[in-house]
Amino acid sequence: MAETATRSKPASRGGAKTRRSTAPVRDSAANPFAGESPELLRDYFQQMTLIRRFEERAAQGYTQAKIGGYCHLNLGEEATVVGLMTALRKTDILFTNYREHGYAIAKGIEPGRVMAELYGRTTGTSRGWGGSMHMFDVEAGLLGGYGIVGGQIPLATGAALAIDYRSGDQVVMCQMGDGTTNIGAFHESLNIAALWNLPVIFVVINNYLGMGTTVERSSAESELYKRAVAYNMHGERVDGNDVLAVRDVATRLVERARETGAPALLEATSQRLKGHSVVDPAKYRSEEDNAKARAADPVFNFRAQLIEAGVLDEDGAAEIEQKAQADADAAVAFADDSPHPDVSTLFDYTYATPVANDSRRLPADPVF
Ligand SMILES: Cc1ncc(C[n+]2csc(CCOP(=O)(O)OP(=O)(O)O)c2C)c(N)n1
């Protein structure tokens, strides 16, 4: 086990205006970005901002009834998402729960294809049949998108077994929420991953809430990374609002798994800014909780830190924000302009047929 990894410095809401620079950020004890490439820092900010704008547009699309089914957003988790995905190669494999739009984008899938999946259009990642919770893209290494809490964990462990069996050099990352660590599959999978030394990093996003129940009320050990001890596995906690801290620890654990096969459990603490899903008004949260979540806003704080450190000025930040907004708007336009699946394809991606062993037909068609 290890201690909490953090590089955070309290965010400032002000900050001097400075010119955009390409030289490595000047080394100084007070500078949280010492030695970092300004381009990379701006790229992280760009990705985090794009995910923020994308999720805002997704919420809007839901209220306009353009998006059906369930819809869970990564609002407030952008630093964790970008930090984690930065640690993966394109060929590495990702499994997530249903809160996955940001992961899909940061893993390299076109935002338009992600939005089209939300809109149920044929140009979506799952041809419009999966929706928000079931994105899938083999080329990008995203093997779902799962709506059943914990459903992704045994599958991710199996994928790591397949990599090990073929002596591959890929690593699997398996993302889940804090509430998921009380599902039996979590414990079974961690046990087998440790026993067989499988290259899988289990990542728990601890936003301190399941749907509305706090971690303290549902988990006997609320510091979730400590659960790794029971499986003789390395466990670590990181401040999920700090994109660089997340990137650093995730990179270390991913590369360790690549070299030695060793699995690990990483807990990233975070705050979701809105309800569990877009239809949840989050009445179980107090004003104090909301204020705490807003104060931890990783996009807002990262922006302020970048300006204070001289990596960005106000104009540079605004330029990135405008591009992110334009990209999110373009994703919506692409989804809106894409076709709905033809009704004749209704059974094309299902196992079931109206009669066992019968050919697929539409519900209105006569069975006999
Ligand atoms: C097996 C199963 N049980 C219950 C549900 C209903 N459910 C959906 S999300 C959720 C809470 C999960 O919380 P957490 O793992 O912390 O993830 P978060 O939503 O916070 O990302 C529950 C109980 C489900 N989808 N699957």
Ligand as a Chemical Component Dictionary entry (heavy atoms), coordinates in Angstrom:
data_LIG
# 
_chem_comp.id                   LIG 
_chem_comp.type                 NON-POLYMER 
_chem_comp.pdbx_formal_charge   1 
_chem_comp.three_letter_code    LIG 
# 
loop_
_chem_comp_atom.comp_id 
_chem_comp_atom.atom_id 
_chem_comp_atom.alt_atom_id 
_chem_comp_atom.type_symbol 
_chem_comp_atom.charge 
_chem_comp_atom.model_Cartn_x 
_chem_comp_atom.model_Cartn_y 
_chem_comp_atom.model_Cartn_z 
_chem_comp_atom.pdbx_ordinal 
LIG C1  C1  C 0 -26.018 -5.062 -10.171 1  
LIG C2  C2  C 0 -26.638 -3.691 -10.131 2  
LIG N1  N1  N 0 -27.221 -3.287 -8.982  3  
LIG C3  C3  C 0 -27.767 -2.042 -8.913  4  
LIG C4  C4  C 0 -27.758 -1.208 -10.007 5  
LIG C5  C5  C 0 -28.366 0.193  -9.909  6  
LIG N2  N2  N 1 -27.282 1.168  -9.789  7  
LIG C6  C6  C 0 -26.857 1.830  -10.871 8  
LIG S1  S1  S 0 -25.597 2.857  -10.502 9  
LIG C7  C7  C 0 -25.613 2.437  -8.890  10 
LIG C8  C8  C 0 -24.650 3.090  -7.914  11 
LIG C9  C9  C 0 -23.215 2.788  -8.197  12 
LIG O1  O1  O 0 -22.374 3.699  -7.542  13 
LIG P1  P1  P 0 -20.836 3.769  -7.772  14 
LIG O2  O2  O 0 -20.272 2.402  -7.995  15 
LIG O3  O3  O 0 -20.230 4.542  -6.664  16 
LIG O4  O4  O 0 -20.649 4.531  -9.146  17 
LIG P2  P2  P 0 -20.951 6.041  -9.558  18 
LIG O5  O5  O 0 -22.340 6.053  -10.131 19 
LIG O6  O6  O 0 -20.801 6.906  -8.357  20 
LIG O7  O7  O 0 -19.977 6.381  -10.626 21 
LIG C10 C10 C 0 -26.601 1.507  -8.641  22 
LIG C11 C11 C 0 -26.886 0.933  -7.325  23 
LIG C12 C12 C 0 -27.158 -1.685 -11.177 24 
LIG N3  N3  N 0 -27.080 -0.940 -12.276 25 
LIG N4  N4  N 0 -26.572 -2.913 -11.210 26 
# 
loop_
_chem_comp_bond.comp_id 
_chem_comp_bond.atom_id_1 
_chem_comp_bond.atom_id_2 
_chem_comp_bond.value_order 
_chem_comp_bond.pdbx_ordinal 
LIG C1  C2  SING 1  
LIG C2  N1  SING 2  
LIG C2  N4  DOUB 3  
LIG N1  C3  DOUB 4  
LIG C3  C4  SING 5  
LIG C4  C5  SING 6  
LIG C4  C12 DOUB 7  
LIG C5  N2  SING 8  
LIG N2  C6  DOUB 9  
LIG N2  C10 SING 10 
LIG C6  S1  SING 11 
LIG S1  C7  SING 12 
LIG C7  C8  SING 13 
LIG C7  C10 DOUB 14 
LIG C8  C9  SING 15 
LIG C9  O1  SING 16 
LIG O1  P1  SING 17 
LIG P1  O2  DOUB 18 
LIG P1  O3  SING 19 
LIG P1  O4  SING 20 
LIG O4  P2  SING 21 
LIG P2  O5  DOUB 22 
LIG P2  O6  SING 23 
LIG P2  O7  SING 24 
LIG C10 C11 SING 25 
LIG C12 N3  SING 26 
LIG C12 N4  SING 27 
# 
